[in-house]
């Protein structure tokens, strides 16, 4: 992966160190309620550019806002090209964890080159939206979350933050994000050298990456995208499961489902879904007051009607077993229905999934184990894509810490 430093644009308002009021989650993580909250936090919150409110011309409105901010000096470019170390401190249970990476410009290329590896399929609608925003604003604001292997820790050592951060913020969940800056040409050259032969996996941002590839085809001078790079082996790579919330299935009945599933699964009553210990062959199912634990019977794995060409690594995922042994054959939820989002919603919060099943907000909640970093690598490096919504990387990266103007080059 070829990377470059950038002349980063950063918030230059009165509160320059704590920029919590002006940052926002990625656009696809913003609900109507959180959008309202972000708008209320500051007239300079970056959401006004990345996810503008409905208007006759949303994209034109975003451009006007950004142009005004730049003219007024609300956001200013740093004086020197830089790579930006970035860390996130958050809680896993009651244990604090820090994940450290760095932000730079990464060269975009077609997946066929094998430098950037995707792990999920994309849809046309979000890419059209992001392309229209890019064309209107020429601003590269949304960070792509990229993973690369760094078993010896050389890349992490070369990008260790030094001194006090230049900016910090707390996101809507209270997690802390901090930013530093590396401007020394020798240090930057060292990071570029370490990255030169590495492949990267997209953790979050497939739609934005593919949009960037298409944008670069239209604008040859814009072949680099704002990316945040993290090591697969480093502490803090937290992957949560996306639990499935099923709705709209005609004639759904929990008892009938359990009776049919008993052909392939051992079915047991589940008293405390919140405390259930799940692995790849164990799925918890809730519907109203009912709850059961399903464990795939020994020998039944090979009897599942797996999609042709899928590997053992793909078939071993908890989400694959859920889709191919329960949702598709027993509830008729096909890939087309998943694409249309007519029958399944998702949440990474187990307590939320349980509550929604108890309240009747869905017909059933299916709780699964998370995909691990090792499983992700095994599937992606084999050239496959994971099933939809297989991963929820936590915490999300923040928009508004630093951004890039497309077509502006920091340094080679």
C-alpha positions as CSV (number, residue, x, y, z in Angstrom):
1,X,0.0,0.0,0.0
2,X,1.5,3.3,-1.1
3,X,0.8,6.0,1.5
4,X,1.4,9.8,1.7
5,X,1.3,12.4,4.4
6,X,-1.4,15.1,4.0
7,X,-1.9,18.8,4.7
8,X,-4.6,18.1,7.2
9,X,-7.5,20.5,7.7
10,X,-8.3,20.7,11.4
11,X,-10.8,22.7,13.6
12,X,-9.3,26.1,14.6
13,X,-12.1,27.4,16.8
14,X,-11.8,28.6,20.4
15,X,-11.6,25.2,22.0
16,X,-8.8,23.8,19.8
17,X,-7.7,20.9,22.0
18,X,-11.1,19.5,23.0
19,X,-13.0,19.3,19.8
20,X,-15.9,17.1,21.0
21,X,-18.6,19.5,19.9
22,X,-17.5,19.4,16.2
23,X,-16.8,15.7,15.5
24,X,-19.3,13.1,14.5
25,X,-19.6,9.3,13.8
26,X,-19.4,8.0,10.3
27,X,-22.5,9.0,8.3
28,X,-23.9,5.5,8.2
29,X,-23.9,5.3,12.0
30,X,-26.0,8.4,12.5
31,X,-29.7,8.0,13.4
32,X,-32.2,10.8,13.1
33,X,-31.9,11.3,16.9
34,X,-28.1,11.4,16.9
35,X,-28.2,13.8,13.9
36,X,-30.4,16.2,15.9
37,X,-28.0,15.9,18.8
38,X,-25.0,16.6,16.7
39,X,-26.6,19.6,15.1
40,X,-27.4,21.0,18.5
41,X,-23.8,20.5,19.8
42,X,-22.2,23.2,17.6
43,X,-22.9,25.3,14.5
44,X,-19.5,23.9,13.3
45,X,-20.2,20.2,13.8
46,X,-18.8,18.3,10.8
47,X,-22.2,16.4,10.4
48,X,-23.4,19.5,8.5
49,X,-21.1,18.5,5.7
50,X,-21.0,14.7,6.0
51,X,-24.7,14.1,6.6
52,X,-26.6,17.3,5.8
53,X,-30.3,17.6,6.7
54,X,-32.9,17.1,4.0
55,X,-32.9,20.1,1.7
56,X,-33.8,20.9,-2.0
57,X,-30.0,20.5,-2.7
58,X,-28.4,18.6,0.2
59,X,-25.0,18.4,-1.5
60,X,-25.0,22.0,-2.6
61,X,-25.9,23.0,1.0
62,X,-22.9,20.9,2.3
63,X,-20.6,22.7,-0.1
64,X,-21.8,26.1,1.0
65,X,-21.3,25.3,4.6
66,X,-17.8,24.0,4.0
67,X,-16.8,26.9,1.8
68,X,-18.0,29.3,4.5
69,X,-16.1,27.5,7.2
70,X,-12.9,27.6,5.2
71,X,-13.3,31.3,4.3
72,X,-13.9,32.2,8.0
73,X,-11.0,30.1,9.2
74,X,-13.1,27.7,11.2
75,X,-11.1,24.9,9.7
76,X,-7.5,25.5,8.6
77,X,-4.8,23.4,6.9
78,X,-1.8,22.5,8.9
79,X,1.5,24.2,7.8
80,X,3.3,21.0,6.9
81,X,2.4,17.6,5.5
82,X,2.0,15.1,8.3
83,X,1.0,11.6,9.3
84,X,-1.4,11.6,12.3
85,X,-1.1,9.0,15.0
86,X,-4.6,8.3,16.3
87,X,-5.7,6.4,19.4
88,X,-9.1,5.4,20.9
89,X,-9.6,4.5,24.5
90,X,-12.8,2.7,25.4
91,X,-14.2,0.1,27.7
92,X,-14.7,-3.6,27.0
93,X,-16.9,-4.6,29.9
94,X,-15.2,-2.7,32.8
95,X,-11.7,-3.0,31.3
96,X,-10.2,0.0,29.6
97,X,-8.6,-0.7,26.2
98,X,-6.6,1.6,23.9
99,X,-6.3,1.0,20.1
100,X,-3.5,2.9,18.4
101,X,-3.1,3.5,14.6
102,X,-2.3,6.4,12.3
103,X,-4.0,8.5,9.6
104,X,-2.5,9.1,6.2
105,X,-3.5,9.2,2.5
106,X,-3.6,5.7,1.0
107,X,-3.6,5.0,-2.7
108,X,-6.9,3.7,-4.0
109,X,-6.9,0.8,-6.5
110,X,-9.2,-1.8,-7.9
111,X,-9.6,-4.8,-5.8
112,X,-8.2,-7.0,-8.6
113,X,-4.7,-5.6,-7.8
114,X,-4.9,-7.4,-4.5
115,X,-3.5,-4.5,-2.4
116,X,-6.8,-3.6,-0.8
117,X,-9.0,-6.5,0.3
118,X,-12.8,-6.1,0.9
119,X,-14.7,-8.3,3.3
120,X,-18.3,-7.4,2.4
121,X,-20.5,-6.6,-0.6
122,X,-21.7,-3.1,-1.2
123,X,-24.9,-1.5,-2.6
124,X,-25.4,1.1,-5.3
125,X,-27.5,3.6,-3.3
126,X,-24.9,4.6,-0.6
127,X,-22.2,4.9,-3.3
128,X,-24.3,7.3,-5.4
129,X,-24.9,9.4,-2.2
130,X,-21.2,9.6,-1.3
131,X,-20.2,10.3,-4.9
132,X,-22.7,13.2,-5.1
133,X,-21.3,14.6,-1.9
134,X,-17.6,14.2,-3.1
135,X,-18.4,15.9,-6.4
136,X,-20.1,18.8,-4.6
137,X,-17.6,19.4,-1.8
138,X,-14.2,18.0,-3.1
139,X,-13.6,17.2,0.6
140,X,-12.4,13.8,1.8
141,X,-13.7,13.8,5.4
142,X,-14.7,10.3,6.3
143,X,-11.9,8.1,7.6
144,X,-11.7,4.5,6.2
145,X,-10.9,1.9,8.9
146,X,-8.1,-0.2,7.4
147,X,-6.3,-3.3,8.9
148,X,-2.9,-4.5,8.1
149,X,-0.7,-7.3,9.5
150,X,2.1,-6.1,11.8
151,X,3.2,-9.1,13.7
152,X,6.6,-7.7,14.8
153,X,5.2,-4.4,15.7
154,X,7.5,-2.3,13.5
155,X,4.7,-0.2,12.1
156,X,3.3,0.5,15.5
157,X,6.7,1.5,16.8
158,X,7.2,3.9,13.9
159,X,4.0,5.7,14.6
160,X,4.0,5.8,18.4
161,X,2.5,9.1,19.6
162,X,5.0,11.5,21.1
163,X,4.2,14.4,23.5
164,X,0.8,15.9,24.0
165,X,-2.0,15.3,21.5
166,X,-2.9,18.1,19.2
167,X,-6.6,17.3,19.5
168,X,-8.9,15.1,21.5
169,X,-12.6,14.4,21.6
170,X,-15.2,12.2,23.2
171,X,-17.8,10.6,20.9
172,X,-21.5,10.2,21.6
173,X,-20.9,7.1,23.6
174,X,-18.2,8.8,25.7
175,X,-15.2,7.0,24.2
176,X,-12.0,9.1,24.0
177,X,-10.2,9.8,20.7
178,X,-6.9,11.6,20.5
179,X,-4.7,12.9,17.6
180,X,-1.0,13.6,17.2
181,X,1.1,14.8,14.3
182,X,4.4,13.5,12.7
183,X,6.0,15.9,10.3
184,X,9.7,14.7,10.3
185,X,10.5,13.6,6.7
186,X,12.7,10.7,7.9
187,X,10.0,9.4,10.2
188,X,7.4,9.7,7.5
189,X,9.7,7.9,5.0
190,X,10.1,5.1,7.5
191,X,6.4,4.6,7.8
192,X,6.0,4.7,4.0
193,X,8.7,2.1,3.6
194,X,7.1,-0.2,6.1
195,X,3.7,0.1,4.4
196,X,5.0,-0.3,0.8
197,X,4.7,-4.1,0.6
198,X,1.7,-4.5,2.9
199,X,-1.8,-5.4,1.9
200,X,-4.7,-3.9,3.8
201,X,-8.2,-5.1,4.7
202,X,-11.2,-2.7,4.8
203,X,-12.8,-3.0,8.2
204,X,-15.3,-0.2,7.8
205,X,-15.9,2.0,4.7
206,X,-16.4,-0.3,1.7
207,X,-18.9,2.1,0.1
208,X,-16.6,5.1,0.6
209,X,-13.6,3.2,-0.7
210,X,-15.3,2.1,-3.9
211,X,-16.6,5.6,-4.3
212,X,-13.1,6.9,-4.0
213,X,-11.9,4.5,-6.7
214,X,-14.6,5.7,-9.0
215,X,-13.9,9.4,-8.2
216,X,-10.2,8.9,-9.0
217,X,-11.2,7.5,-12.4
218,X,-13.0,10.8,-13.1
219,X,-10.4,13.0,-11.4
220,X,-6.9,11.5,-12.0
221,X,-5.3,13.9,-9.5
222,X,-7.4,12.5,-6.6
223,X,-6.0,9.0,-6.4
224,X,-5.5,8.9,-2.6
225,X,-8.1,8.5,0.2
226,X,-8.0,9.5,3.8
227,X,-7.4,6.3,5.8
228,X,-6.8,5.2,9.4
229,X,-4.5,2.1,9.6
230,X,-4.5,-0.3,12.5
231,X,-2.6,-3.5,13.2
232,X,-4.5,-6.8,13.2
233,X,-2.3,-8.1,16.0
234,X,-2.5,-5.0,18.2
235,X,-4.6,-4.8,21.4
236,X,-7.9,-3.1,21.0
237,X,-9.2,-4.7,17.8
238,X,-12.7,-5.2,19.2
239,X,-15.2,-6.9,16.8
240,X,-18.7,-7.2,18.1
241,X,-21.4,-9.5,16.5
242,X,-24.3,-8.1,14.6
243,X,-27.3,-9.9,16.1
244,X,-30.2,-10.5,13.7
245,X,-33.7,-9.0,14.4
246,X,-36.2,-10.8,12.2
247,X,-39.6,-9.4,11.2
248,X,-42.2,-9.7,8.5
249,X,-42.0,-13.5,8.1
250,X,-45.5,-14.8,7.3
251,X,-46.8,-17.3,9.8
252,X,-43.8,-17.1,12.1
253,X,-44.2,-19.3,15.2
254,X,-41.5,-19.8,17.8
255,X,-42.5,-23.3,18.8
256,X,-42.8,-24.4,15.2
257,X,-39.3,-23.0,14.5
258,X,-37.8,-24.9,17.5
259,X,-39.4,-28.1,16.4
260,X,-38.1,-27.9,12.9
261,X,-34.6,-26.7,14.1
262,X,-34.4,-29.7,16.4
263,X,-33.6,-31.8,13.4
264,X,-30.1,-30.2,13.1
265,X,-29.7,-28.5,16.5
266,X,-29.9,-29.5,20.1
267,X,-32.5,-27.2,21.6
268,X,-32.5,-26.2,25.3
269,X,-34.5,-23.6,27.2
270,X,-32.5,-20.4,28.0
271,X,-33.2,-18.7,31.2
272,X,-30.8,-15.7,30.9
273,X,-30.0,-14.7,27.3
274,X,-27.8,-11.8,28.4
275,X,-25.4,-14.2,30.1
276,X,-25.5,-16.9,27.5
277,X,-22.1,-18.2,26.4
278,X,-22.1,-18.4,22.6
279,X,-19.6,-19.9,20.2
280,X,-19.7,-20.4,16.4
281,X,-22.1,-23.4,16.6
282,X,-24.3,-22.0,19.3
283,X,-27.1,-19.5,18.6
284,X,-29.6,-18.0,21.1
285,X,-33.2,-17.3,19.8
286,X,-35.7,-15.1,21.5
287,X,-39.3,-14.3,20.7
288,X,-41.5,-12.5,23.2
289,X,-41.1,-14.3,26.5
290,X,-39.6,-17.4,24.9
291,X,-35.9,-18.1,24.6
292,X,-33.9,-21.1,23.5
293,X,-30.3,-22.1,23.0
294,X,-29.5,-24.0,19.8
295,X,-26.3,-26.0,19.4
296,X,-25.5,-27.6,16.1
297,X,-25.5,-31.4,16.5
298,X,-22.3,-33.3,15.8
299,X,-22.3,-34.5,12.3
300,X,-24.9,-32.1,11.0
301,X,-22.5,-29.4,9.8
302,X,-21.8,-31.3,6.6
303,X,-25.6,-31.7,5.9
304,X,-26.1,-27.9,5.7
305,X,-26.8,-26.8,2.1
306,X,-23.8,-24.6,1.8
307,X,-23.4,-22.2,-1.1
308,X,-21.1,-23.7,-3.7
309,X,-17.5,-22.7,-3.6
310,X,-17.5,-21.5,0.0
311,X,-14.4,-22.5,2.1
312,X,-14.3,-24.3,5.4
313,X,-13.3,-20.9,7.0
314,X,-16.4,-19.2,5.6
315,X,-18.7,-22.1,6.6
316,X,-17.3,-22.1,10.1
317,X,-18.5,-18.6,10.9
318,X,-21.3,-18.2,13.4
319,X,-23.1,-15.9,11.0
320,X,-22.8,-18.4,8.1
321,X,-24.3,-21.2,10.2
322,X,-27.1,-18.8,11.3
323,X,-27.9,-17.9,7.7
324,X,-27.5,-21.2,6.0
325,X,-29.0,-23.5,8.7
326,X,-31.8,-21.3,10.1
327,X,-32.7,-18.1,8.3
328,X,-32.6,-19.4,4.7
329,X,-34.0,-22.9,5.0
330,X,-36.5,-22.5,7.9
331,X,-37.6,-18.8,7.5
332,X,-37.1,-18.3,3.8
333,X,-34.8,-15.3,4.2
334,X,-32.7,-15.4,1.1
335,X,-29.8,-13.2,0.0
336,X,-32.2,-11.1,-2.1
337,X,-34.3,-10.4,1.0
338,X,-31.2,-9.6,3.0
339,X,-30.2,-7.2,0.3
340,X,-33.6,-5.6,0.3
341,X,-33.6,-5.3,4.1
342,X,-37.2,-6.4,4.2
343,X,-36.9,-9.0,6.9
344,X,-33.8,-8.5,9.0
345,X,-32.4,-5.6,11.1
346,X,-29.2,-5.6,13.0
347,X,-27.8,-4.5,16.4
348,X,-24.4,-5.1,18.0
349,X,-25.9,-4.6,21.4
350,X,-27.1,-7.9,22.9
351,X,-29.2,-6.2,25.6
352,X,-30.9,-4.1,22.9
353,X,-31.6,-7.2,20.8
354,X,-33.1,-9.0,23.9
355,X,-35.3,-6.0,24.7
356,X,-36.6,-5.6,21.2
357,X,-37.5,-9.3,21.1
358,X,-39.2,-9.1,24.5
359,X,-41.2,-5.9,23.5
360,X,-42.4,-7.4,20.3
361,X,-40.5,-4.9,18.1
362,X,-39.4,-7.9,16.0
363,X,-40.6,-11.5,15.6
364,X,-37.4,-13.0,16.9
365,X,-33.9,-12.0,17.8
366,X,-31.0,-14.3,16.9
367,X,-27.9,-13.8,19.1
368,X,-24.5,-15.0,17.7
369,X,-20.9,-15.1,18.6
370,X,-18.5,-12.4,17.1
371,X,-16.3,-13.0,14.1
372,X,-12.7,-13.0,15.3
373,X,-9.8,-11.2,13.6
374,X,-8.3,-14.6,12.7
375,X,-11.5,-15.7,11.1
376,X,-11.7,-12.5,9.2
377,X,-8.2,-12.9,7.8
378,X,-8.7,-16.5,6.9
379,X,-11.8,-15.7,4.8
380,X,-10.6,-12.5,3.2
381,X,-7.1,-13.6,2.3
382,X,-8.8,-16.6,0.6
383,X,-10.5,-14.3,-1.8
384,X,-14.0,-14.6,-0.2
385,X,-16.4,-12.0,1.2
386,X,-18.1,-12.6,4.6
387,X,-21.9,-12.8,4.9
388,X,-23.6,-9.4,5.2
389,X,-23.1,-7.6,8.5
390,X,-20.7,-10.1,9.9
391,X,-18.7,-7.6,11.8
392,X,-19.2,-4.5,13.9
393,X,-15.8,-2.9,14.7
394,X,-16.0,-0.9,17.9
395,X,-15.5,2.0,18.5
396,X,-16.2,3.7,15.2
397,X,-13.7,6.3,13.9
398,X,-14.6,9.9,14.1
399,X,-15.2,12.4,11.3
400,X,-13.9,15.9,12.0
401,X,-10.5,15.1,13.6
402,X,-8.7,15.9,10.4
403,X,-9.7,16.0,6.8
404,X,-8.3,16.3,3.3
405,X,-9.1,18.4,0.2
406,X,-9.3,16.1,-2.8
407,X,-6.6,17.0,-5.4
408,X,-4.3,18.6,-2.8
409,X,-1.1,16.6,-2.3
410,X,0.9,16.6,0.9
411,X,4.2,15.1,-0.2
412,X,5.3,12.1,-2.3
